[in-house]
Amino acid sequence: MTASGAATVHPAIPPFWFDHRMGYVGSYTWQLRQLVGSRLLLMPGAQVILLDSADHVLFQRRRDSGLWEIPAGAAEPGGSFVGTAIDEVREETGLRVDGSDLVAFGCLSEPDSHVITYPNGDRIHCFAMCFEARRWSGVIKPEDTEVLEVAFADPATPPGPLQAQTRVVLEMHAAYRLTGQFQAR
């Protein structure tokens, strides 16, 4: 954060809107897409809210849509929810988080909230474990084929436009912090 309280932005590279050279080429999801095209896929994955000492969340702006979100992604074969969370944070932000520092606060799977249609027409119904992390190491270095920029911001006033699923995860996290109860949607 700057002295004025504005979010600190860490650009990855100059923005080129709707660039479809996504970093998932070669991944399990990419391999499935070669077989089924844009058909709806069911995919397990993880989303991570990284909180700094001021309880600001690390957001990232997607290269393909320009929307802001939190670090998230699909599992690879042999992976787990915790492993996917660790991998996605590292791949998308350059930061390292230990599995023991991840706190599961919710699970998002409702089709009304978590079916995503990407700019190229691919559709995916995500089943995501949602984690909070307050400790990590490393220096923020956004992954330039997926992420345009990153910024810490107050979760009550996130950067926009915000990806719809991220708004739901922020609501779930706020409810978890208020009640201490695991959230499921």
PAZABA-202021 format. One record per residue (C-alpha): residue number from 1; residue in one letter; x, y, z. Coordinates in steps of 0.02 Angstrom, whole numbers, plus 50000, padded with zeros to 5 digits. Example, Ala and Ser with C-alpha at 12.3 -4.5 7.8 and 13.67 -1.06 7.14 Angstrom:
PAZABA-202021
k r c1 c2 c3
1 a 50615 49775 50390
2 s 50684 49947 50357
This chain:
PAZABA-202021
k r c1 c2 c3
1 m 50000 50000 50000
2 t 50056 50176 49970
3 a 50057 50310 50105
4 s 49891 50375 50038
5 g 49810 50204 50060
6 a 49796 50170 49874
7 a 49831 49994 49814
8 t 50005 49956 49753
9 v 49998 49886 49577
10 h 50130 49770 49507
11 p 50111 49761 49317
12 a 50165 49601 49232
13 i 50190 49671 49057
14 p 50101 49804 48955
15 p 49917 49753 48935
16 f 49863 49669 48773
17 w 49678 49636 48793
18 f 49604 49466 48756
19 d 49770 49382 48718
20 h 49729 49196 48709
21 r 49908 49134 48732
22 m 49858 49072 48903
23 g 49983 48985 49015
24 y 49877 48828 49026
25 v 49944 48758 48861
26 g 50001 48580 48897
27 s 49900 48566 49059
28 y 49771 48431 49093
29 t 49630 48554 49052
30 w 49716 48598 48887
31 q 49734 48413 48845
32 l 49548 48384 48878
33 r 49504 48534 48769
34 q 49596 48453 48624
35 l 49474 48307 48638
36 v 49308 48391 48682
37 g 49325 48568 48615
38 s 49227 48699 48712
39 r 49103 48576 48791
40 l 49066 48600 48976
41 l 49200 48518 49084
42 l 49184 48477 49269
43 m 49347 48526 49354
44 p 49412 48522 49533
45 g 49522 48666 49584
46 a 49570 48792 49717
47 q 49556 48978 49753
48 v 49667 49071 49875
49 i 49640 49232 49970
50 l 49812 49300 50016
51 l 49795 49427 50157
52 d 49927 49554 50204
53 s 49949 49628 50379
54 a 49813 49758 50343
55 d 49690 49620 50290
56 h 49701 49675 50109
57 v 49681 49539 49978
58 l 49800 49507 49834
59 f 49700 49525 49672
60 q 49760 49490 49495
61 r 49692 49550 49329
62 r 49667 49411 49200
63 r 49750 49431 49030
64 d 49609 49346 48933
65 s 49462 49446 49001
66 g 49536 49594 49095
67 l 49434 49546 49248
68 w 49508 49548 49424
69 e 49511 49388 49527
70 i 49611 49300 49661
71 p 49742 49165 49625
72 a 49647 49010 49569
73 g 49655 48865 49450
74 a 49617 48686 49404
75 a 49696 48531 49477
76 e 49816 48425 49378
77 p 49810 48232 49382
78 g 49880 48169 49546
79 g 49852 48338 49628
80 s 49753 48387 49782
81 f 49659 48543 49835
82 v 49805 48600 49944
83 g 49933 48558 49809
84 t 49831 48651 49679
85 a 49819 48804 49792
86 i 50008 48803 49819
87 d 50042 48780 49633
88 e 49921 48915 49576
89 v 49989 49045 49698
90 r 50167 49008 49640
91 e 50124 49002 49454
92 e 50017 49159 49450
93 t 50103 49271 49577
94 g 50279 49203 49602
95 l 50245 49187 49789
96 r 50269 49028 49889
97 v 50144 48971 50019
98 d 50164 48818 50131
99 g 50018 48698 50143
100 s 50018 48715 50332
101 d 49981 48902 50310
102 l 49824 48870 50206
103 v 49658 48876 50300
104 a 49509 48803 50208
105 f 49360 48919 50236
106 g 49240 48863 50100
107 c 49196 48766 49946
108 l 49117 48842 49791
109 s 49028 48727 49670
110 e 48853 48793 49637
111 p 48827 48798 49448
112 d 48737 48967 49460
113 s 48897 49039 49535
114 h 49039 48935 49466
115 v 49012 48894 49284
116 i 49133 49001 49186
117 t 49127 49040 49001
118 y 49296 49102 48939
119 p 49314 49231 48799
120 n 49356 49091 48675
121 g 49193 48998 48716
122 d 49266 48863 48828
123 r 49149 48819 48973
124 i 49197 48746 49140
125 h 49100 48702 49298
126 c 49225 48723 49438
127 f 49222 48635 49607
128 a 49343 48741 49708
129 m 49409 48727 49884
130 c 49435 48904 49949
131 f 49584 48944 50060
132 e 49649 49090 50160
133 a 49836 49119 50184
134 r 49917 49251 50293
135 r 50097 49194 50270
136 w 50198 49172 50111
137 s 50373 49203 50049
138 g 50453 49272 49892
139 v 50432 49424 49784
140 i 50277 49458 49682
141 k 50312 49418 49500
142 p 50150 49399 49400
143 e 50146 49259 49272
144 d 50142 49360 49111
145 t 50042 49241 48998
146 e 49892 49239 49118
147 v 49908 49392 49229
148 l 49915 49575 49176
149 e 49944 49649 49349
150 v 49920 49617 49534
151 a 49869 49731 49677
152 f 49827 49719 49862
153 a 49657 49798 49898
154 d 49526 49805 50034
155 p 49407 49658 50000
156 a 49260 49775 50033
157 t 49316 49883 49886
158 p 49403 49766 49764
159 p 49471 49824 49597
160 g 49353 49810 49452
161 p 49284 49745 49348
162 l 49283 49593 49463
163 q 49256 49414 49405
164 a 49085 49357 49471
165 q 49155 49201 49556
166 t 49282 49306 49650
167 r 49143 49414 49721
168 v 49057 49256 49786
169 v 49220 49194 49866
170 l 49245 49364 49949
171 e 49067 49353 50019
172 m 49100 49177 50082
173 h 49263 49232 50162
174 a 49178 49379 50249
175 a 49045 49259 50318
176 y 49181 49138 50375
177 r 49274 49277 50466
178 l 49113 49333 50549
179 t 49050 49160 50602
180 g 49203 49047 50600
181 q 49098 48920 50505
182 f 49152 48834 50344
183 q 49054 48905 50196
184 a 48982 48801 50054
185 r 48896 48863 49898
